[in-house]
Amino acid sequence: MQTVANKKENQKIQRLVLENGITLISVENQAADVIAGRIFLKNAGGRWEIREKAGLSHLLATVITKGTEKLNALEIAEKVESIGAGLGASAAADYFLLSIKTVTADFGEMLKLAGEIMRSPSFPVSEIELEKRITQQNIRSQLEQPFNIAFNQLREAMYQNHPYGMSILGTETTVSGLTRADLFAYHQQYFRPDNLVISLAGRITPETALKMVEEVFGDWEIPTQPIAKKQIEELFPVACKRITPQETQQSIVMLGYLTPGVKTEEYAALKLLSTYLGNGLSSRLFVELREKRGLAYDVSAIYPTRLDYSQFVVYIGTAPENTATAFEGLSTEVKRLCNQQLTLQELQGAKNKILGQYALGKQTNAEIAQIYGWYETLGLGVEFDSKFQENVAEVTAEMAQKVAQEYLQIPYVSLVGPEAVVEGDFINLY
């Protein structure tokens, strides 16, 4: 058993690796009589799906809490609701997650239920078919929203055959082809103790956390067959544009740039640049394109945390007649990051914002359990909590400009709006 202990403020953080490979993170926080748990699967989620089975992780998340070998969906719901607890499952690009939350006295009971759900789900056929229909309805609904259309075609252009190129929901076609046998095969392959990260936060000591987890999961043996490694093809940025003519009340203009993932030294600088450009009412894009020029209904920038390649995206929703001007505005602001260093005031303002929001995102036990479990799942370790903040603080204006010059030069452009404006010859990709 491997142990790493760390203390921060009034929290006691401990990381253990059990004999069967489960990684247990416990954060003792006596502030409230609540315990939150996050049970992550490391090698699971959209990144591990094949394109023909896109949406499998999401479908499994919707049905895994609907039945076990001993309990049906109603009995599970009654167990949860009778003690006012919380239980849910979700799938993301880089992981699968089961979440639980309850008062301290009832946590042992909830953890046992979570263990039964993780280890012996029954995947009732009726629940599978219901959730498939709901998922397909959600996919159709998204296809009616200009922003989602623009983002989907941008993502597909950037990631090509990489699994990140598919929505976590899948497509109507792939979802319709998913079967109960697919769910059992996925469960057999990825639900195993050496693929598990259990993160607990609340009024619980490390000793109690270990005892509870060993009682529920300690006899779960590692399968003899290793998890198959996922081969990810290398991607290279290629300037291109994707257009979907649609008679909408506004045009959506997006520029995307292929960027490194969370394990690279550029991560902190890219997070800072996305915060500076598009986070909040004081962000550069909001002030310049909405407040000063009146171009935007909505404008922002995003840089999601990913294991593999990420995407730096700026977007604007604008009146159709302003489509060309909005594109020019977005493009100019990104080029400015490459051609001009941030002032000391701009740099410090972005740092204050990102670090302040980061601190506010760790107030509840659920948020604490999420962030430490997430970092461990991504292979960063609990120490990344401190390392990330240190890395952001160390970003200089020179570093930020260098990263922008390296990664924010070759855009993928995505447009959705009336044909007369989005088909216009106003896009210069270089």
VOGU-3710 file (C-alpha; in Angstrom, 3 decimals, decimal comma):
1> mqtvankken> 0,000/0,000/0,000  1,361/3,396/-0,999  0,630/6,475/1,091  1,107/10,179/0,396  -0,172/12,687/2,932  -0,582/16,421/2,547  -2,109/19,154/4,700  -3,592/22,384/3,444  -5,253/24,956/5,635  -7,891/23,080/7,655
11> qkiqrlvlen> -8,013/20,111/5,304  -6,151/16,823/5,618  -5,548/15,161/2,270  -4,413/11,571/1,974  -3,778/9,403/-1,070  -3,598/5,614/-0,810  -3,278/2,843/-3,349  -5,043/-0,326/-2,225  -3,694/-3,794/-2,914  -6,197/-4,312/-5,746
21> gitlisvenq> -5,121/-1,083/-7,481  -7,872/1,284/-6,326  -6,592/4,799/-5,698  -8,286/6,348/-2,673  -8,150/10,070/-1,983  -9,678/11,318/1,254  -10,014/14,946/2,273  -11,037/15,494/5,867  -13,150/18,642/6,072  -15,072/19,107/9,297
31> aadviagrif> -16,892/22,261/8,160  -20,199/20,520/7,419  -21,808/17,210/8,394  -21,735/15,993/4,808  -19,592/13,573/2,822  -19,315/13,727/-0,966  -17,860/10,930/-3,044  -16,636/10,786/-6,614  -15,859/7,397/-8,153  -13,908/7,853/-11,387
41> lknaggrwei> -12,944/5,378/-14,081  -9,617/6,525/-15,531  -9,609/4,715/-18,865  -13,196/5,345/-19,867  -15,365/8,026/-21,438  -15,576/9,315/-24,979  -11,820/9,091/-25,594  -12,026/5,289/-25,350  -14,959/4,793/-27,702  -14,794/3,736/-31,329
51> rekaglshll> -16,725/5,934/-33,736  -19,252/3,218/-34,532  -20,158/3,060/-30,824  -20,101/6,799/-30,093  -22,404/7,619/-27,188  -21,841/4,296/-25,395  -20,308/5,900/-22,298  -23,182/8,357/-22,033  -25,807/5,655/-22,464  -24,158/3,545/-19,774
61> atvitkgtek> -24,184/6,538/-17,429  -27,915/7,011/-17,917  -28,820/3,385/-17,164  -26,234/2,210/-14,642  -28,291/3,573/-11,732  -31,509/1,961/-13,040  -30,915/-1,570/-11,785  -28,525/-4,077/-10,252  -28,610/-7,842/-9,813  -30,488/-7,297/-6,518
71> lnaleiaekv> -32,321/-3,981/-6,941  -34,584/-2,460/-9,585  -34,719/1,224/-10,510  -37,527/2,028/-8,051  -35,771/0,317/-5,156  -32,563/2,212/-5,877  -34,462/5,496/-6,023  -36,224/4,748/-2,744  -32,930/3,945/-1,006  -31,482/7,264/-2,132
81> esigaglgas> -34,509/9,445/-1,501  -35,377/7,917/1,864  -32,241/9,469/3,354  -32,190/12,619/1,234  -28,983/11,598/-0,505  -27,665/12,357/-3,966  -26,677/9,786/-6,600  -25,797/10,286/-10,248  -23,576/9,121/-13,078  -22,042/10,953/-16,011
91> aaadyfllsi> -19,572/10,454/-18,838  -17,037/12,953/-20,145  -14,362/12,991/-22,814  -11,654/11,575/-20,521  -13,470/9,673/-17,771  -16,620/8,050/-16,394  -18,003/9,192/-13,029  -20,406/8,021/-10,329  -21,256/10,703/-7,755  -22,717/10,300/-4,268
101> ktvtadfgem> -23,483/12,754/-1,474  -25,138/12,373/1,913  -24,947/13,272/5,581  -22,093/11,611/7,425  -24,221/9,070/9,297  -25,657/7,619/6,056  -22,510/7,631/3,956  -21,597/4,009/4,607  -24,981/2,882/3,300  -24,652/5,048/0,190
111> lklageimrs> -21,137/3,779/-0,519  -22,413/0,187/-0,370  -25,134/1,092/-2,870  -22,574/2,748/-5,122  -20,412/-0,355/-4,932  -23,312/-2,578/-5,957  -24,124/-0,277/-8,869  -20,521/-0,178/-10,069  -19,911/-3,899/-9,731  -23,190/-5,565/-10,736
121> psfpvseiel> -25,449/-3,378/-12,890  -28,273/-5,185/-14,677  -28,930/-2,742/-17,560  -32,686/-3,387/-17,905  -33,781/-3,510/-21,543  -36,743/-1,188/-20,939  -34,474/1,442/-19,370  -31,964/1,142/-22,213  -34,606/1,733/-24,859  -36,079/4,661/-22,929
131> ekritqqnir> -32,714/6,352/-22,477  -31,804/5,782/-26,126  -34,964/7,611/-27,178  -34,272/10,467/-24,767  -30,687/10,759/-25,984  -31,790/10,840/-29,617  -34,283/13,579/-28,765  -31,481/15,566/-27,125  -29,299/15,114/-30,206  -32,112/16,352/-32,469
141> sqleqpfnia> -32,699/19,301/-30,156  -29,038/20,269/-30,309  -29,105/20,133/-34,095  -31,722/22,898/-34,003  -29,434/25,268/-32,077  -27,011/27,332/-34,206  -24,304/27,404/-31,526  -24,257/23,605/-31,225  -24,211/23,198/-34,999  -21,229/25,551/-35,247
151> fnqlreamyq> -19,381/23,880/-32,386  -20,025/20,355/-33,694  -18,716/21,114/-37,168  -15,708/22,924/-35,715  -14,901/19,977/-33,441  -15,257/17,463/-36,269  -12,970/19,516/-38,520  -10,307/19,896/-35,836  -10,230/16,356/-34,489  -10,969/14,396/-37,661
161> nhpygmsilg> -10,858/10,694/-36,620  -9,794/11,357/-33,036  -12,494/10,321/-30,502  -12,759/13,935/-29,312  -14,320/14,703/-32,675  -17,588/13,060/-31,601  -20,171/14,397/-29,181  -20,332/12,478/-25,897  -23,994/11,852/-26,790  -23,022/10,151/-30,041
171> tettvsgltr> -25,213/10,513/-33,119  -28,747/9,328/-33,772  -27,329/6,530/-35,913  -24,712/5,303/-33,444  -27,097/5,494/-30,483  -29,764/3,516/-32,325  -27,262/0,702/-32,849  -26,144/0,400/-29,211  -27,233/-2,778/-27,441  -27,381/-4,271/-23,963
181> adlfayhqqy> -24,512/-6,529/-24,987  -22,426/-3,414/-25,781  -23,042/-2,094/-22,264  -22,014/-5,378/-20,633  -18,885/-5,567/-22,807  -17,951/-1,983/-21,888  -18,579/-2,725/-18,213  -16,486/-5,874/-18,289  -13,580/-4,094/-19,968  -13,361/-0,868/-17,965
191> frpdnlvisl> -15,081/-1,408/-14,610  -12,252/-2,927/-12,599  -10,462/-1,915/-9,400  -7,141/-0,953/-10,975  -9,037/1,534/-13,153  -10,776/3,188/-10,194  -10,142/6,467/-8,389  -12,334/7,036/-5,328  -12,271/10,589/-3,978  -14,052/11,376/-0,697
201> agritpetal> -14,379/14,752/1,017  -16,177/15,747/4,187  -16,471/14,809/7,827  -14,493/11,612/7,485  -11,016/10,638/8,681  -8,544/8,900/6,359  -8,763/5,796/8,552  -12,556/5,644/8,292  -12,451/6,297/4,556  -10,027/3,413/4,059
211> kmveevfgdw> -12,092/1,058/6,197  -15,324/1,862/4,332  -13,759/1,532/0,890  -12,074/-1,770/1,771  -15,389/-3,166/3,077  -17,168/-2,351/-0,194  -14,423/-2,744/-2,816  -11,571/-4,593/-1,102  -12,517/-8,040/-2,432  -12,788/-6,816/-6,037
221> eiptqpiakk> -10,005/-8,607/-7,874  -7,990/-7,296/-10,792  -8,843/-9,181/-14,008  -6,025/-11,106/-15,629  -6,590/-9,337/-18,949  -5,029/-5,824/-19,032  -6,933/-2,854/-20,373  -6,216/-2,482/-24,066  -4,177/0,606/-24,847  -5,877/3,238/-26,966
231> qieelfpvac> -3,826/4,302/-29,976  -4,335/8,004/-30,636  -3,239/9,334/-33,982  -1,180/12,504/-34,152  -2,993/15,643/-35,275  -1,642/18,633/-37,175  -3,410/22,011/-37,522  -4,767/22,688/-41,002  -6,546/25,970/-41,693  -10,040/25,337/-43,010
241> kritpqetqq> -13,596/26,581/-42,828  -16,927/24,834/-42,346  -20,218/26,513/-43,211  -23,837/25,590/-42,490  -26,324/27,973/-44,134  -29,398/28,356/-41,917  -32,083/31,030/-41,792  -31,441/32,100/-38,224  -31,936/35,367/-36,352  -28,202/35,563/-35,688
251> sivmlgyltp> -24,966/34,267/-37,139  -22,524/32,188/-35,124  -18,851/32,784/-35,894  -16,220/30,479/-34,343  -12,478/30,295/-34,645  -10,723/27,233/-33,246  -7,042/26,455/-32,751  -5,555/23,033/-32,062  -3,675/23,256/-28,772  -1,856/21,015/-26,269
261> gvkteeyaal> -3,531/19,146/-23,437  -3,313/19,455/-19,674  0,006/17,625/-19,211  2,043/20,160/-21,196  3,966/23,173/-19,960  1,825/25,484/-22,120  -1,402/24,587/-20,289  -1,298/27,379/-17,690  -0,509/30,081/-20,256  -3,338/28,940/-22,531
271> kllstylgng> -5,761/28,912/-19,580  -4,689/32,448/-18,760  -5,112/33,625/-22,353  -8,613/32,146/-22,632  -9,553/33,813/-19,331  -8,184/37,154/-20,508  -9,976/36,962/-23,852  -13,368/35,589/-22,977  -14,128/35,040/-19,292  -16,733/37,448/-17,924
281> lssrlfvelr> -17,998/40,975/-18,462  -14,509/42,471/-18,112  -12,911/40,169/-20,678  -11,213/41,608/-23,753  -13,737/40,166/-26,228  -16,750/41,356/-24,231  -15,436/44,885/-23,795  -14,115/45,353/-27,338  -16,727/43,538/-29,439  -19,888/43,937/-27,379
291> ekrglaydvs> -19,529/47,051/-25,251  -17,524/49,259/-27,610  -18,661/48,005/-31,032  -22,079/46,508/-30,286  -21,376/43,424/-32,394  -22,208/40,623/-29,994  -25,277/39,014/-28,526  -22,857/36,567/-26,946  -19,062/36,411/-27,088  -16,527/34,281/-25,223
301> aiyptrldys> -13,468/32,027/-25,344  -13,002/28,464/-24,107  -10,034/26,164/-23,598  -11,264/22,850/-22,137  -8,979/20,634/-20,078  -8,145/17,506/-22,091  -5,693/14,644/-21,804  -4,868/14,751/-25,492  -5,128/17,703/-27,843  -7,382/20,503/-26,663
311> qfvvyigtap> -8,994/23,323/-28,595  -8,746/27,063/-28,029  -12,049/28,491/-29,281  -13,352/32,046/-29,600  -16,905/32,648/-30,725  -19,493/35,354/-31,216  -23,211/35,440/-31,864  -24,039/38,484/-33,974  -26,667/40,004/-36,254  -26,417/38,452/-39,741
321> entatafegl> -25,472/41,762/-41,347  -22,472/41,962/-38,977  -21,075/38,502/-39,769  -18,038/39,681/-41,724  -17,280/42,444/-39,216  -17,595/40,012/-36,296  -15,200/37,585/-37,965  -12,715/40,399/-38,480  -13,089/41,423/-34,834  -12,486/37,926/-33,457
331> stevkrlcnq> -9,557/37,330/-35,783  -7,975/40,672/-34,884  -8,181/40,006/-31,146  -6,497/36,597/-31,470  -3,775/38,031/-33,719  -3,218/40,772/-31,135  -2,155/38,096/-28,631  0,470/36,941/-31,121  1,712/40,395/-32,114  1,506/42,297/-28,850
341> qltlqelqga> 2,394/41,370/-25,289  -0,177/41,763/-22,550  0,438/44,782/-20,351  1,352/44,135/-16,720  -2,147/45,268/-15,742  -3,802/42,926/-18,245  -1,596/40,025/-17,184  -2,201/40,507/-13,467  -5,928/41,022/-14,007  -6,202/37,701/-15,830
351> knkilgqyal> -4,190/35,951/-13,117  -6,368/37,393/-10,360  -9,505/36,302/-12,169  -8,438/32,738/-12,917  -6,968/32,123/-9,458  -9,928/33,729/-7,701  -12,431/31,640/-9,630  -10,306/28,554/-9,030  -10,397/29,124/-5,263  -14,164/29,692/-5,315
361> gkqtnaeiaq> -14,572/26,404/-7,171  -13,322/24,438/-4,148  -15,792/25,547/-1,479  -18,041/22,509/-1,092  -17,173/18,905/-0,318  -18,546/17,896/-3,709  -16,236/20,369/-5,474  -13,254/19,250/-3,395  -13,878/15,555/-4,082  -14,357/16,340/-7,773
371> iygwyetlgl> -11,180/18,317/-8,335  -8,766/16,001/-6,495  -10,326/12,891/-8,013  -10,269/14,477/-11,461  -6,601/15,383/-11,223  -5,712/11,860/-10,106  -7,806/10,385/-12,923  -5,951/12,483/-15,505  -2,638/11,244/-14,131  -1,664/14,620/-12,668
381> gvefdskfqe> -1,865/13,703/-8,978  -3,396/15,664/-6,102  -0,332/17,915/-6,029  -1,491/19,479/-9,313  -3,861/21,607/-7,228  -0,870/23,611/-5,964  1,197/23,198/-9,119  -1,482/24,702/-11,364  -1,802/27,807/-9,205  1,985/28,183/-9,103
391> nvaevtaema> 2,224/27,761/-12,877  -0,404/30,446/-13,484  1,367/32,851/-11,141  4,636/32,287/-13,009  3,272/33,065/-16,483  4,945/36,167/-17,904  3,807/38,400/-20,744  6,659/36,993/-22,840  5,563/33,401/-22,129  1,940/34,170/-23,009
401> qkvaqeylqi> 2,902/35,777/-26,304  5,234/32,915/-27,209  2,457/30,354/-26,622  0,019/32,435/-28,676  2,516/32,690/-31,532  3,045/28,941/-31,505  -0,560/27,759/-31,298  -2,956/30,577/-32,258  -1,866/31,134/-35,843  -3,763/28,539/-37,887
411> pyvslvgpea> -7,551/28,829/-37,448  -10,365/26,436/-38,106  -13,406/28,576/-38,932  -17,013/27,547/-38,368  -19,975/29,632/-39,518  -23,719/29,172/-39,126  -26,213/31,728/-40,400  -28,191/32,931/-43,426  -26,651/31,715/-46,672  -26,251/35,191/-48,120
421> vvegdfinly> -23,846/36,220/-45,332  -21,957/33,052/-44,352  -21,097/32,259/-47,982  -19,452/35,648/-48,386  -15,800/35,862/-49,434  -14,513/37,618/-46,320  -12,480/34,905/-44,610  -8,709/35,079/-44,641  -7,375/31,991/-42,879  -3,826/33,327/-42,582
//
